[in-house]
Amino acid sequence: MKNIITALIFILLSSPAFANEKEINIALWELPFNVPAMYAASNNIYTEAFKGKYKVNYIKLPSGPKLIQAMASGRLDIAEGIGAAAATAAQANGAKITIIGANSRSPKAFAVMTNNPSIKSTKDLKGKKTAGTRGSVVHQLFCELLEENNMQESDVEFFPMQVSAAASALLAHRVDAALLVGTEITRAKNGGATVLSDGTGYISGLSLIVARNEFLEENPDIVRKYLEIRNNIVSEIKTNPSNYAELIQKKTSIPLKEITHQMELYDFSARLTEKDIVDLKKTFNYLKKQDLVKVQSLNYAIIRIQNLSK
């Protein structure tokens, strides 16, 4: 009897239904404004689109570096929302990933803020306590502001910390300035802080969609379909933004008014533009200056870009 059961299991696992079943592992990073990915997961859009050919698994990961690590280990195939600095640094340092599109652009969602009334310009930051995350898009903004004013990071007293911690330090008056992103900007404003400068004219606030090289090489049509579906979601966001605002509100408990305001700051179009490529080059140069990439050749770092989105 045991031999019969074993034989039946072998036959079932050898049948076309089992033999042809493949999987696609998609990152689900529930950032407040990673809207297309959150909407797709909540409504099983990719699950339905690839039914019968791929089993779609959503993998929740809490940060860009964790997404990169998951791709390096083969646990993850596609991810949205990785910051340009994190993705470019990972590629330059040997990660086998390809940039396949833009996730979002949001220059106004990145800002250097202060609660010190004596600080009116970047030059006034000299010798002042400033908090933020090195190697991030908003830190790139900070460095560009310093360079524009013939200053270096050593001219300020810099305290490395995550964005939420930097906002809390600013509101508690433990620092004079902080490098903030998204809803933390609003939190700081509500606590009396002001924007010294946002990213307008300096950075695009670009985040990216990336794919694991091996998966992309083996499944280019699947990746194209993924981006096509995502483009449809983005079109729907533009048409009915209130539906998506409500989704974010349920997921994050951020007030609906604040979500509506924040969504106006984001461009979710996936196709990489010439300006996006220029911004990636600027990001790479920033990473070199910060000694965060191993290679010196720009082409090596960003050659793995495929503009698969129409």
ZICOR-V857347 format. One record per residue. N is the residue number from 1. D_FIRST is the distance of its C-alpha to the first C-alpha in whole Angstrom. Layout:
n->N d_first->D_FIRST
n->N d_first->D_FIRST
//
This chain:
n->1 d_first->0
n->2 d_first->4
n->3 d_first->5
n->4 d_first->5
n->5 d_first->6
n->6 d_first->9
n->7 d_first->10
n->8 d_first->11
n->9 d_first->13
n->10 d_first->14
n->11 d_first->15
n->12 d_first->17
n->13 d_first->19
n->14 d_first->20
n->15 d_first->21
n->16 d_first->25
n->17 d_first->25
n->18 d_first->23
n->19 d_first->25
n->20 d_first->29
n->21 d_first->29
n->22 d_first->31
n->23 d_first->33
n->24 d_first->37
n->25 d_first->38
n->26 d_first->41
n->27 d_first->43
n->28 d_first->44
n->29 d_first->48
n->30 d_first->49
n->31 d_first->53
n->32 d_first->55
n->33 d_first->56
n->34 d_first->53
n->35 d_first->53
n->36 d_first->51
n->37 d_first->48
n->38 d_first->48
n->39 d_first->49
n->40 d_first->46
n->41 d_first->43
n->42 d_first->44
n->43 d_first->44
n->44 d_first->41
n->45 d_first->43
n->46 d_first->41
n->47 d_first->38
n->48 d_first->39
n->49 d_first->41
n->50 d_first->38
n->51 d_first->35
n->52 d_first->33
n->53 d_first->34
n->54 d_first->34
n->55 d_first->33
n->56 d_first->36
n->57 d_first->36
n->58 d_first->39
n->59 d_first->40
n->60 d_first->42
n->61 d_first->45
n->62 d_first->48
n->63 d_first->50
n->64 d_first->51
n->65 d_first->51
n->66 d_first->47
n->67 d_first->46
n->68 d_first->48
n->69 d_first->46
n->70 d_first->42
n->71 d_first->43
n->72 d_first->44
n->73 d_first->41
n->74 d_first->39
n->75 d_first->38
n->76 d_first->40
n->77 d_first->41
n->78 d_first->44
n->79 d_first->47
n->80 d_first->50
n->81 d_first->53
n->82 d_first->53
n->83 d_first->57
n->84 d_first->59
n->85 d_first->60
n->86 d_first->56
n->87 d_first->55
n->88 d_first->58
n->89 d_first->58
n->90 d_first->54
n->91 d_first->54
n->92 d_first->57
n->93 d_first->55
n->94 d_first->53
n->95 d_first->50
n->96 d_first->48
n->97 d_first->49
n->98 d_first->51
n->99 d_first->53
n->100 d_first->52
n->101 d_first->55
n->102 d_first->57
n->103 d_first->55
n->104 d_first->58
n->105 d_first->62
n->106 d_first->64
n->107 d_first->67
n->108 d_first->69
n->109 d_first->65
n->110 d_first->66
n->111 d_first->70
n->112 d_first->72
n->113 d_first->73
n->114 d_first->76
n->115 d_first->77
n->116 d_first->80
n->117 d_first->83
n->118 d_first->85
n->119 d_first->82
n->120 d_first->83
n->121 d_first->82
n->122 d_first->80
n->123 d_first->83
n->124 d_first->83
n->125 d_first->80
n->126 d_first->81
n->127 d_first->81
n->128 d_first->79
n->129 d_first->75
n->130 d_first->73
n->131 d_first->69
n->132 d_first->66
n->133 d_first->63
n->134 d_first->64
n->135 d_first->62
n->136 d_first->62
n->137 d_first->63
n->138 d_first->66
n->139 d_first->67
n->140 d_first->67
n->141 d_first->70
n->142 d_first->71
n->143 d_first->72
n->144 d_first->73
n->145 d_first->76
n->146 d_first->77
n->147 d_first->77
n->148 d_first->79
n->149 d_first->82
n->150 d_first->82
n->151 d_first->80
n->152 d_first->77
n->153 d_first->74
n->154 d_first->76
n->155 d_first->79
n->156 d_first->77
n->157 d_first->75
n->158 d_first->72
n->159 d_first->69
n->160 d_first->65
n->161 d_first->63
n->162 d_first->60
n->163 d_first->62
n->164 d_first->61
n->165 d_first->63
n->166 d_first->66
n->167 d_first->66
n->168 d_first->66
n->169 d_first->69
n->170 d_first->71
n->171 d_first->71
n->172 d_first->72
n->173 d_first->75
n->174 d_first->73
n->175 d_first->73
n->176 d_first->76
n->177 d_first->74
n->178 d_first->70
n->179 d_first->68
n->180 d_first->66
n->181 d_first->64
n->182 d_first->63
n->183 d_first->63
n->184 d_first->64
n->185 d_first->67
n->186 d_first->68
n->187 d_first->67
n->188 d_first->70
n->189 d_first->72
n->190 d_first->72
n->191 d_first->72
n->192 d_first->76
n->193 d_first->75
n->194 d_first->76
n->195 d_first->75
n->196 d_first->77
n->197 d_first->75
n->198 d_first->72
n->199 d_first->70
n->200 d_first->72
n->201 d_first->74
n->202 d_first->72
n->203 d_first->68
n->204 d_first->66
n->205 d_first->64
n->206 d_first->61
n->207 d_first->57
n->208 d_first->55
n->209 d_first->51
n->210 d_first->50
n->211 d_first->47
n->212 d_first->45
n->213 d_first->46
n->214 d_first->43
n->215 d_first->41
n->216 d_first->45
n->217 d_first->45
n->218 d_first->41
n->219 d_first->42
n->220 d_first->45
n->221 d_first->45
n->222 d_first->43
n->223 d_first->45
n->224 d_first->48
n->225 d_first->46
n->226 d_first->46
n->227 d_first->50
n->228 d_first->50
n->229 d_first->49
n->230 d_first->50
n->231 d_first->54
n->232 d_first->53
n->233 d_first->52
n->234 d_first->56
n->235 d_first->57
n->236 d_first->56
n->237 d_first->57
n->238 d_first->61
n->239 d_first->61
n->240 d_first->59
n->241 d_first->60
n->242 d_first->60
n->243 d_first->56
n->244 d_first->55
n->245 d_first->58
n->246 d_first->56
n->247 d_first->53
n->248 d_first->54
n->249 d_first->56
n->250 d_first->52
n->251 d_first->51
n->252 d_first->54
n->253 d_first->56
n->254 d_first->59
n->255 d_first->62
n->256 d_first->62
n->257 d_first->65
n->258 d_first->64
n->259 d_first->61
n->260 d_first->63
n->261 d_first->66
n->262 d_first->64
n->263 d_first->62
n->264 d_first->65
n->265 d_first->65
n->266 d_first->62
n->267 d_first->62
n->268 d_first->58
n->269 d_first->59
n->270 d_first->56
n->271 d_first->58
n->272 d_first->60
n->273 d_first->64
n->274 d_first->66
n->275 d_first->67
n->276 d_first->64
n->277 d_first->64
n->278 d_first->67
n->279 d_first->66
n->280 d_first->63
n->281 d_first->66
n->282 d_first->68
n->283 d_first->65
n->284 d_first->64
n->285 d_first->68
n->286 d_first->67
n->287 d_first->64
n->288 d_first->66
n->289 d_first->69
n->290 d_first->67
n->291 d_first->65
n->292 d_first->62
n->293 d_first->61
n->294 d_first->61
n->295 d_first->62
n->296 d_first->65
n->297 d_first->65
n->298 d_first->64
n->299 d_first->63
n->300 d_first->60
n->301 d_first->59
n->302 d_first->59
n->303 d_first->58
n->304 d_first->55
n->305 d_first->56
n->306 d_first->54
n->307 d_first->56
n->308 d_first->53
n->309 d_first->54
n->310 d_first->57
//
